[in-house]
Amino acid sequence: MKMMTIAYIIISIIVVNYLVSLIMNFLGVEVQFYGGYLFWFFALILFWGFLPGPTNYFGNTSSTTSS
């Protein structure tokens, strides 16, 4: 795993947490009402960063092609 990917994950979680908390405090919404959704979104960010990309299992892997 690249260090830049880990840095992007950490920075994105910090930024999302800060912005959502700032907006919800302005609107007067308590953490108990949106905290679960915020943690769910953090889990999505972590999955996006740490899970491997898609693999093409059915692609043409041989070097010979028919013309």
N, C-alpha and C positions, 0 to 999 in steps of 0.2 A: 504494500500500500504506500502510496506517495505521501510525503509529509505535507504537501500542498493540499491534498484532499482532506486530510485530517484538520488542517488549519481552516479550510473552507467550512467544514462541518462545525467546528467550534465557534467560528465567527458568525455563521448564520444562526446558530442557536442563541447566541448572546444577543444578536440584533433583533431577532424575532421576539425573544423574551422581553427585551427593553421596549420595543414598539408596542406590543400588545398590552403590556402592563401600563404604559403611558396612556394609551388610548382608553383602556378600561377604567383607569383611575379618573380620567377626565370625564368619562360618562357616568361614573359613580357605581360601577359594577364591581362586586367583591370577587376576590380570587376563587372562592369556593364554587362560583357559578361557571367560570371559564377555565379553571386550572386543569381539569381532566382533558378538555379539548386541546389545551396547550401542550400537555405532555404527550398526547397522541400525535400531534404534529411534530414534536421533537423526535418521536420514534420513527416517523416517516423520513425525517431528515437523516437519522442515523442509518436506517435501512438503505436509503439512496446512496449513502457514502460508502458503506462497508460491504454490501452485498455485491457479488460479481455481476458484470454486464451480461447481456444475452449472448448465448452461444448458438451458432448455426450448426446443428447436428446433421442436417440433411443437405448441406451445401456440397458443391462439387470440389472434393479435395484432391482428386487425381490430376496429374499434369497433362493427361491426354484428353483431348476434346474431339468430338466428331464434327466434321464440317459438312 
